[in-house]
């Protein structure tokens, strides 16, 4: 691929980010709000303890 080629999508994103300078900060803030969470180790251990073992063949109907 040529080094000087930029797709229309890349051009659009670069133009959008130059027109809206706070975009990156808002993206990072949104990610932090939704995904970057501290997990409670006690709660995670409770989830692991409550897990039910899955049968080797899940489509088999027990009588």
Jmol script that loads the backbone (N, CA, C; Angstrom):
load data "model"
ATOM      1  N   UNK A   1       0.850  -1.173   0.000  1.00  0.00           N
ATOM      2  CA  UNK A   1       0.000   0.000   0.000  1.00  0.00           C
ATOM      3  C   UNK A   1       0.901   1.242   0.000  1.00  0.00           C
ATOM      4  N   UNK A   2       0.485   2.237  -0.682  1.00  0.00           N
ATOM      5  CA  UNK A   2       1.265   3.466  -0.776  1.00  0.00           C
ATOM      6  C   UNK A   2       1.304   4.182   0.569  1.00  0.00           C
ATOM      7  N   UNK A   3       2.450   4.763   0.886  1.00  0.00           N
ATOM      8  CA  UNK A   3       2.615   5.461   2.162  1.00  0.00           C
ATOM      9  C   UNK A   3       1.803   6.754   2.231  1.00  0.00           C
ATOM     10  N   UNK A   4       1.528   7.355   1.102  1.00  0.00           N
ATOM     11  CA  UNK A   4       0.814   8.630   1.109  1.00  0.00           C
ATOM     12  C   UNK A   4      -0.700   8.469   0.997  1.00  0.00           C
ATOM     13  N   UNK A   5      -1.217   7.239   1.032  1.00  0.00           N
ATOM     14  CA  UNK A   5      -2.658   7.002   0.923  1.00  0.00           C
ATOM     15  C   UNK A   5      -3.318   7.096   2.294  1.00  0.00           C
ATOM     16  N   UNK A   6      -4.406   7.839   2.385  1.00  0.00           N
ATOM     17  CA  UNK A   6      -5.252   7.835   3.582  1.00  0.00           C
ATOM     18  C   UNK A   6      -6.694   7.639   3.110  1.00  0.00           C
ATOM     19  N   UNK A   7      -7.378   6.737   3.788  1.00  0.00           N
ATOM     20  CA  UNK A   7      -8.753   6.431   3.390  1.00  0.00           C
ATOM     21  C   UNK A   7      -9.676   7.604   3.702  1.00  0.00           C
ATOM     22  N   UNK A   8     -10.865   7.552   3.126  1.00  0.00           N
ATOM     23  CA  UNK A   8     -11.852   8.605   3.370  1.00  0.00           C
ATOM     24  C   UNK A   8     -12.254   8.625   4.838  1.00  0.00           C
ATOM     25  N   UNK A   9     -12.345   7.448   5.441  1.00  0.00           N
ATOM     26  CA  UNK A   9     -12.711   7.378   6.854  1.00  0.00           C
ATOM     27  C   UNK A   9     -11.646   8.018   7.736  1.00  0.00           C
ATOM     28  N   UNK A  10     -10.389   7.743   7.456  1.00  0.00           N
ATOM     29  CA  UNK A  10      -9.297   8.349   8.219  1.00  0.00           C
ATOM     30  C   UNK A  10      -9.279   9.855   8.032  1.00  0.00           C
ATOM     31  N   UNK A  11      -9.509  10.306   6.815  1.00  0.00           N
ATOM     32  CA  UNK A  11      -9.570  11.747   6.560  1.00  0.00           C
ATOM     33  C   UNK A  11     -10.717  12.387   7.338  1.00  0.00           C
ATOM     34  N   UNK A  12     -11.871  11.713   7.338  1.00  0.00           N
ATOM     35  CA  UNK A  12     -13.025  12.234   8.074  1.00  0.00           C
ATOM     36  C   UNK A  12     -12.723  12.319   9.560  1.00  0.00           C
ATOM     37  N   UNK A  13     -12.151  11.247  10.135  1.00  0.00           N
ATOM     38  CA  UNK A  13     -11.851  11.255  11.568  1.00  0.00           C
ATOM     39  C   UNK A  13     -10.824  12.320  11.921  1.00  0.00           C
ATOM     40  N   UNK A  14      -9.807  12.474  11.102  1.00  0.00           N
ATOM     41  CA  UNK A  14      -8.802  13.511  11.362  1.00  0.00           C
ATOM     42  C   UNK A  14      -9.434  14.895  11.297  1.00  0.00           C
ATOM     43  N   UNK A  15     -10.312  15.120  10.317  1.00  0.00           N
ATOM     44  CA  UNK A  15     -10.991  16.414  10.194  1.00  0.00           C
ATOM     45  C   UNK A  15     -11.923  16.645  11.388  1.00  0.00           C
ATOM     46  N   UNK A  16     -12.655  15.606  11.786  1.00  0.00           N
ATOM     47  CA  UNK A  16     -13.570  15.732  12.915  1.00  0.00           C
ATOM     48  C   UNK A  16     -12.810  16.073  14.195  1.00  0.00           C
ATOM     49  N   UNK A  17     -11.698  15.378  14.422  1.00  0.00           N
ATOM     50  CA  UNK A  17     -10.919  15.642  15.635  1.00  0.00           C
ATOM     51  C   UNK A  17     -10.295  17.027  15.617  1.00  0.00           C
ATOM     52  N   UNK A  18      -9.941  17.523  14.449  1.00  0.00           N
ATOM     53  CA  UNK A  18      -9.403  18.880  14.393  1.00  0.00           C
ATOM     54  C   UNK A  18     -10.506  19.918  14.606  1.00  0.00           C
ATOM     55  N   UNK A  19     -11.737  19.618  14.157  1.00  0.00           N
ATOM     56  CA  UNK A  19     -12.862  20.536  14.354  1.00  0.00           C
ATOM     57  C   UNK A  19     -13.419  20.475  15.777  1.00  0.00           C
ATOM     58  N   UNK A  20     -13.280  19.330  16.444  1.00  0.00           N
ATOM     59  CA  UNK A  20     -13.794  19.130  17.799  1.00  0.00           C
ATOM     60  C   UNK A  20     -12.626  18.695  18.700  1.00  0.00           C
ATOM     61  N   UNK A  21     -11.902  19.643  19.266  1.00  0.00           N
ATOM     62  CA  UNK A  21     -10.656  19.317  19.969  1.00  0.00           C
ATOM     63  C   UNK A  21     -10.820  18.471  21.230  1.00  0.00           C
ATOM     64  N   UNK A  22     -11.970  18.402  21.851  1.00  0.00           N
ATOM     65  CA  UNK A  22     -12.128  17.638  23.088  1.00  0.00           C
ATOM     66  C   UNK A  22     -12.564  16.199  22.887  1.00  0.00           C
ATOM     67  N   UNK A  23     -12.536  15.722  21.651  1.00  0.00           N
ATOM     68  CA  UNK A  23     -13.059  14.391  21.343  1.00  0.00           C
ATOM     69  C   UNK A  23     -12.316  13.292  22.085  1.00  0.00           C
ATOM     70  N   UNK A  24     -10.999  13.334  22.065  1.00  0.00           N
ATOM     71  CA  UNK A  24     -10.219  12.273  22.711  1.00  0.00           C
ATOM     72  C   UNK A  24     -10.490  12.211  24.209  1.00  0.00           C
ATOM     73  N   UNK A  25     -10.570  13.361  24.854  1.00  0.00           N
ATOM     74  CA  UNK A  25     -10.832  13.386  26.295  1.00  0.00           C
ATOM     75  C   UNK A  25     -12.210  12.816  26.612  1.00  0.00           C
ATOM     76  N   UNK A  26     -13.213  13.155  25.795  1.00  0.00           N
ATOM     77  CA  UNK A  26     -14.557  12.612  26.014  1.00  0.00           C
ATOM     78  C   UNK A  26     -14.593  11.102  25.793  1.00  0.00           C
ATOM     79  N   UNK A  27     -13.840  10.610  24.806  1.00  0.00           N
ATOM     80  CA  UNK A  27     -13.784   9.174  24.576  1.00  0.00           C
ATOM     81  C   UNK A  27     -13.171   8.462  25.778  1.00  0.00           C
ATOM     82  N   UNK A  28     -12.067   8.991  26.302  1.00  0.00           N
ATOM     83  CA  UNK A  28     -11.417   8.369  27.452  1.00  0.00           C
ATOM     84  C   UNK A  28     -12.309   8.431  28.689  1.00  0.00           C
ATOM     85  N   UNK A  29     -13.023   9.535  28.854  1.00  0.00           N
ATOM     86  CA  UNK A  29     -13.928   9.655  29.998  1.00  0.00           C
ATOM     87  C   UNK A  29     -15.082   8.660  29.877  1.00  0.00           C
ATOM     88  N   UNK A  30     -15.620   8.490  28.689  1.00  0.00           N
ATOM     89  CA  UNK A  30     -16.699   7.533  28.481  1.00  0.00           C
ATOM     90  C   UNK A  30     -16.242   6.110  28.724  1.00  0.00           C
ATOM     91  N   UNK A  31     -15.043   5.790  28.282  1.00  0.00           N
ATOM     92  CA  UNK A  31     -14.512   4.452  28.519  1.00  0.00           C
ATOM     93  C   UNK A  31     -14.327   4.228  30.014  1.00  0.00           C
ATOM     94  N   UNK A  32     -13.788   5.197  30.708  1.00  0.00           N
ATOM     95  CA  UNK A  32     -13.568   5.056  32.148  1.00  0.00           C
ATOM     96  C   UNK A  32     -14.891   4.883  32.878  1.00  0.00           C
ATOM     97  N   UNK A  33     -15.929   5.595  32.443  1.00  0.00           N
ATOM     98  CA  UNK A  33     -17.223   5.503  33.102  1.00  0.00           C
ATOM     99  C   UNK A  33     -17.851   4.124  32.912  1.00  0.00           C
ATOM    100  N   UNK A  34     -17.665   3.527  31.745  1.00  0.00           N
ATOM    101  CA  UNK A  34     -18.345   2.271  31.441  1.00  0.00           C
ATOM    102  C   UNK A  34     -17.506   1.027  31.712  1.00  0.00           C
ATOM    103  N   UNK A  35     -16.199   1.078  31.473  1.00  0.00           N
ATOM    104  CA  UNK A  35     -15.409  -0.148  31.467  1.00  0.00           C
ATOM    105  C   UNK A  35     -14.327  -0.208  32.528  1.00  0.00           C
ATOM    106  N   UNK A  36     -13.674   0.876  32.833  1.00  0.00           N
ATOM    107  CA  UNK A  36     -12.535   0.852  33.746  1.00  0.00           C
ATOM    108  C   UNK A  36     -13.026   0.933  35.185  1.00  0.00           C
ATOM    109  N   UNK A  37     -13.411  -0.202  35.733  1.00  0.00           N
ATOM    110  CA  UNK A  37     -13.969  -0.266  37.081  1.00  0.00           C
ATOM    111  C   UNK A  37     -13.047  -1.091  37.977  1.00  0.00           C
ATOM    112  N   UNK A  38     -12.982  -0.704  39.237  1.00  0.00           N
ATOM    113  CA  UNK A  38     -12.277  -1.508  40.227  1.00  0.00           C
ATOM    114  C   UNK A  38     -13.201  -2.628  40.671  1.00  0.00           C
ATOM    115  N   UNK A  39     -12.679  -3.848  40.663  1.00  0.00           N
ATOM    116  CA  UNK A  39     -13.477  -5.008  41.036  1.00  0.00           C
ATOM    117  C   UNK A  39     -13.252  -5.342  42.500  1.00  0.00           C
ATOM    118  N   UNK A  40     -14.331  -5.707  43.187  1.00  0.00           N
ATOM    119  CA  UNK A  40     -14.263  -6.108  44.577  1.00  0.00           C
ATOM    120  C   UNK A  40     -13.830  -7.576  44.639  1.00  0.00           C
ATOM    121  N   UNK A  41     -12.656  -7.890  45.236  1.00  0.00           N
ATOM    122  CA  UNK A  41     -12.187  -9.280  45.268  1.00  0.00           C
ATOM    123  C   UNK A  41     -13.140 -10.225  45.994  1.00  0.00           C
ATOM    124  N   UNK A  42     -13.778  -9.767  47.067  1.00  0.00           N
ATOM    125  CA  UNK A  42     -14.717 -10.624  47.795  1.00  0.00           C
ATOM    126  C   UNK A  42     -15.927 -10.964  46.928  1.00  0.00           C
ATOM    127  N   UNK A  43     -16.429  -9.986  46.209  1.00  0.00           N
ATOM    128  CA  UNK A  43     -17.570 -10.221  45.342  1.00  0.00           C
ATOM    129  C   UNK A  43     -17.188 -11.169  44.206  1.00  0.00           C
ATOM    130  N   UNK A  44     -16.000 -11.001  43.644  1.00  0.00           N
ATOM    131  CA  UNK A  44     -15.540 -11.890  42.580  1.00  0.00           C
ATOM    132  C   UNK A  44     -15.398 -13.319  43.085  1.00  0.00           C
ATOM    133  N   UNK A  45     -14.907 -13.490  44.310  1.00  0.00           N
ATOM    134  CA  UNK A  45     -14.786 -14.824  44.892  1.00  0.00           C
ATOM    135  C   UNK A  45     -16.162 -15.442  45.096  1.00  0.00           C
ATOM    136  N   UNK A  46     -17.132 -14.641  45.493  1.00  0.00           N
ATOM    137  CA  UNK A  46     -18.498 -15.127  45.629  1.00  0.00           C
ATOM    138  C   UNK A  46     -19.072 -15.587  44.296  1.00  0.00           C
ATOM    139  N   UNK A  47     -18.778 -14.843  43.227  1.00  0.00           N
ATOM    140  CA  UNK A  47     -19.225 -15.246  41.893  1.00  0.00           C
ATOM    141  C   UNK A  47     -18.605 -16.581  41.497  1.00  0.00           C
ATOM    142  N   UNK A  48     -17.314 -16.744  41.783  1.00  0.00           N
ATOM    143  CA  UNK A  48     -16.640 -18.004  41.446  1.00  0.00           C
ATOM    144  C   UNK A  48     -17.219 -19.167  42.244  1.00  0.00           C
ATOM    145  N   UNK A  49     -17.526 -18.938  43.527  1.00  0.00           N
ATOM    146  CA  UNK A  49     -18.061 -19.999  44.378  1.00  0.00           C
ATOM    147  C   UNK A  49     -19.474 -20.392  43.940  1.00  0.00           C
ATOM    148  N   UNK A  50     -20.240 -19.461  43.402  1.00  0.00           N
ATOM    149  CA  UNK A  50     -21.620 -19.734  43.010  1.00  0.00           C
ATOM    150  C   UNK A  50     -21.732 -20.362  41.619  1.00  0.00           C
ATOM    151  N   UNK A  51     -20.608 -20.464  40.932  1.00  0.00           N
ATOM    152  CA  UNK A  51     -20.632 -21.015  39.576  1.00  0.00           C
ATOM    153  C   UNK A  51     -21.044 -22.485  39.603  1.00  0.00           C
ATOM    154  N   UNK A  52     -21.895 -22.869  38.678  1.00  0.00           N
ATOM    155  CA  UNK A  52     -22.367 -24.242  38.565  1.00  0.00           C
ATOM    156  C   UNK A  52     -21.583 -24.922  37.454  1.00  0.00           C
ATOM    157  N   UNK A  53     -21.096 -26.116  37.733  1.00  0.00           N
ATOM    158  CA  UNK A  53     -20.324 -26.850  36.734  1.00  0.00           C
ATOM    159  C   UNK A  53     -21.201 -27.210  35.543  1.00  0.00           C
ATOM    160  N   UNK A  54     -20.636 -27.068  34.365  1.00  0.00           N
ATOM    161  CA  UNK A  54     -21.373 -27.370  33.143  1.00  0.00           C
ATOM    162  C   UNK A  54     -21.129 -28.825  32.764  1.00  0.00           C
ATOM    163  N   UNK A  55     -22.181 -29.499  32.298  1.00  0.00           N
ATOM    164  CA  UNK A  55     -22.054 -30.871  31.831  1.00  0.00           C
ATOM    165  C   UNK A  55     -21.155 -30.912  30.598  1.00  0.00           C
ATOM    166  N   UNK A  56     -20.449 -32.028  30.397  1.00  0.00           N
ATOM    167  CA  UNK A  56     -19.556 -32.120  29.246  1.00  0.00           C
ATOM    168  C   UNK A  56     -20.285 -31.974  27.910  1.00  0.00           C
ATOM    169  N   UNK A  57     -21.491 -32.523  27.828  1.00  0.00           N
ATOM    170  CA  UNK A  57     -22.259 -32.408  26.603  1.00  0.00           C
ATOM    171  C   UNK A  57     -23.561 -31.713  26.950  1.00  0.00           C
ATOM    172  N   UNK A  58     -23.651 -30.427  26.653  1.00  0.00           N
ATOM    173  CA  UNK A  58     -24.761 -29.611  27.136  1.00  0.00           C
ATOM    174  C   UNK A  58     -26.078 -29.899  26.434  1.00  0.00           C
ATOM    175  N   UNK A  59     -26.058 -30.548  25.274  1.00  0.00           N
ATOM    176  CA  UNK A  59     -27.290 -30.778  24.541  1.00  0.00           C
ATOM    177  C   UNK A  59     -27.959 -32.090  24.935  1.00  0.00           C
ATOM    178  N   UNK A  60     -27.340 -32.841  25.808  1.00  0.00           N
ATOM    179  CA  UNK A  60     -27.892 -34.105  26.251  1.00  0.00           C
ATOM    180  C   UNK A  60     -28.968 -33.848  27.289  1.00  0.00           C
ATOM    181  N   UNK A  61     -30.157 -34.392  27.081  1.00  0.00           N
ATOM    182  CA  UNK A  61     -31.256 -34.227  28.017  1.00  0.00           C
ATOM    183  C   UNK A  61     -31.239 -35.335  29.064  1.00  0.00           C
ATOM    184  N   UNK A  62     -31.074 -34.965  30.311  1.00  0.00           N
ATOM    185  CA  UNK A  62     -31.125 -35.970  31.373  1.00  0.00           C
ATOM    186  C   UNK A  62     -32.567 -36.367  31.611  1.00  0.00           C
ATOM    187  N   UNK A  63     -32.783 -37.654  31.812  1.00  0.00           N
ATOM    188  CA  UNK A  63     -34.151 -38.146  32.016  1.00  0.00           C
ATOM    189  C   UNK A  63     -34.559 -38.096  33.456  1.00  0.00           C
TER     190      UNK A  63
END
end "model"
wireframe off; spacefill off
backbone 0.3
color backbone group
